[in-house]
Amino acid sequence: MPYLTLTEIEAIAREAHAAQRDKAGRPYTEHLRAVADGVRARGGSDEQIAAAWLHDAIEDHALTRDWLDAAELPGSVKDMVLALTKREGEPLVDYTRRVLATPGALLVKEADLAHNADPVRLAVLDEATRDRLTGKYATVRRLLGLTGTTGTSATGG
């Protein structure tokens, strides 16, 4: 059975997240596109680009774990999506350890953080939300060992 193509994965992700908005009120699919583009720009593989399109699908309840389990996707894509899915009540240190332990997931998370921390995106948020998210993203970057790099894009999760 052939795997889904990147075009098909993008279409599935766009449809699944179609009704969602990010914290800045923008269509959530803009965040997914930016993360996928960020992975591509960082030299990521097709599997990592696929994971970028799906990285928030389970966490945001856009798709189910059952869908992911049954999807015609390489195991590496499923592993990355699950690694990038923050679990309710999960400490950041446990989450970041899982990302670091999953081949390919760190690059996707780096692109996600870069878009989330984009000053242009953060600027439209209220000060309290902006400060909270800026602190959260900095903590995650530190736990992932990404403190020496900078963000390049706008805000999703």
C-alpha positions in Angstrom: 0.0 0.0 0.0 1.6 3.3 -1.1 2.2 6.1 1.4 0.3 9.4 1.2 2.1 12.0 -0.8 3.1 15.4 0.7 0.4 17.0 -1.4 -2.2 14.6 0.1 -0.8 15.2 3.6 -1.0 18.9 3.2 -4.6 18.7 1.9 -5.6 16.4 4.9 -3.9 18.8 7.4 -5.5 21.9 5.8 -9.0 20.3 5.9 -8.5 19.0 9.5 -7.5 22.5 10.7 -9.7 24.5 8.4 -11.9 25.9 11.2 -9.1 26.7 13.6 -7.4 30.0 14.3 -4.1 30.7 16.0 -3.7 32.9 19.1 -3.4 35.9 16.8 -6.7 35.1 15.0 -5.0 34.0 11.8 -6.1 30.8 10.0 -4.1 28.0 11.7 -3.2 26.5 8.4 -0.8 29.5 7.9 1.2 28.2 10.9 1.3 24.7 9.4 2.5 26.1 6.1 5.2 28.1 7.8 6.5 25.1 9.8 6.5 22.9 6.7 8.4 25.7 4.8 10.8 26.1 7.8 11.5 22.4 7.8 12.2 22.5 4.1 14.4 25.5 4.4 16.4 23.8 7.1 17.1 20.8 4.8 14.5 18.5 6.3 13.4 15.3 4.6 10.0 14.6 3.1 9.1 12.7 6.2 9.9 15.7 8.4 7.9 18.0 6.1 5.0 15.5 6.4 5.3 15.6 10.2 5.4 19.4 10.1 2.0 19.4 8.4 0.6 17.0 11.0 2.6 18.2 14.1 -0.4 19.7 15.9 -3.2 17.5 14.5 -3.7 15.2 17.5 -2.9 17.8 20.2 -5.4 20.2 18.7 -8.0 17.4 18.1 -8.0 18.1 14.4 -7.3 14.4 13.7 -7.4 11.4 16.1 -4.7 9.0 17.2 -6.8 6.3 15.5 -6.5 8.2 12.2 -2.7 8.5 12.6 -2.3 4.8 13.5 -4.3 3.8 10.4 -2.8 6.4 8.0 -0.7 5.3 5.1 2.4 7.1 6.5 5.9 5.9 7.2 6.5 4.9 10.8 9.1 7.7 11.1 6.3 10.3 10.4 4.0 8.8 12.9 6.8 8.7 15.5 7.6 12.3 14.9 4.0 13.4 15.1 3.5 11.5 18.4 6.8 12.9 19.8 5.6 16.5 18.9 2.2 16.0 20.5 2.2 17.6 23.9 0.2 15.5 26.4 -2.2 17.1 28.8 -0.4 18.0 32.1 2.9 16.8 30.7 6.0 18.6 32.1 8.0 20.4 29.5 11.1 18.4 30.4 9.4 15.1 29.6 8.0 16.5 26.4 11.4 17.9 25.2 13.1 14.6 26.2 10.7 12.7 23.9 11.3 15.2 21.0 15.1 14.8 21.5 14.8 11.0 21.6 12.8 10.8 18.3 14.8 10.9 15.1 13.8 13.9 13.0 11.5 15.5 15.5 14.0 18.2 16.7 14.2 19.9 13.3 10.4 20.0 13.1 10.1 21.5 16.6 12.8 24.0 15.7 10.8 25.2 12.8 7.6 25.3 14.9 9.3 27.3 17.6 10.8 29.7 15.0 7.3 30.4 13.7 5.7 30.6 17.1 8.3 33.1 18.3 8.2 35.4 15.3 8.1 38.9 16.7 5.7 39.9 14.0 3.2 37.3 15.2 3.8 37.9 18.8 3.3 41.7 18.4 -0.4 41.3 17.8 -1.0 39.5 21.1 -1.8 41.2 24.4 1.3 41.9 26.5 0.5 39.2 29.1 0.0 36.5 26.5 3.1 37.7 24.6 5.3 37.6 27.7 3.9 34.1 28.8 4.5 32.6 25.3 8.0 34.2 24.9 9.0 32.7 28.2 7.6 29.3 27.3 9.3 29.2 23.9 12.6 30.3 25.5 12.3 27.5 28.0 11.5 24.9 25.4 14.4 26.1 23.2 16.8 25.8 26.2 15.6 22.3 27.0 16.1 21.3 23.4 19.6 22.8 23.2 18.5 25.4 20.7 19.6 28.4 22.6 22.2 29.5 20.1 19.7 29.8 17.2 17.1 32.4 16.4 13.6 32.2 15.1 12.8 33.2 11.5 9.0 33.1 11.1 5.3 33.6 13.0 2.6 31.8 16.3 0.8 28.5 16.5 0.9 26.3 19.6 
